[in-house]
């Protein structure tokens, strides 16, 4: 793309648009397609970044054992590898958030209870997902039979 990782990194901030939609416009009729725009943009950038890494391999990464923590640390010393890892989060975390919103709508959960889960998913991924599952479980279990 003719840019280095530091120059491409700001593009990943497009994922904040998805989070804004999920938090503030969950009932918007175009939520699903609009919420997918940022993950698609970041996925395309991810493919470009991975393609660059595969065609311009870092010798230290080639010899790294990616089944060990030390090997992963070595791989992520390369700014391109860090960008790829970050883009991975920027693709999948908003998709988890979209899943939380769609599931909460299907199960008629109050959105004000979902918002903290979305914020936790944005910031801490799995913690937000687990908090959503906890909220969902409590809400569904507290309904009359």
Secondary structure, 3 states (H helix, E strand, C coil): CCCCHHHHHHHHHHHHHHHHHHHHCCCCCCHHHHHHHHHHHHHHHHHHHHHHHHHCCCHHHHCCCCCCHHHHHHHCCCHHHHHHHHHHHHHHHHHHHHHHHHHHHHCCCCHHHHHHHHHHHHHHCHHHHHHHHHHHHHHHHCCCC
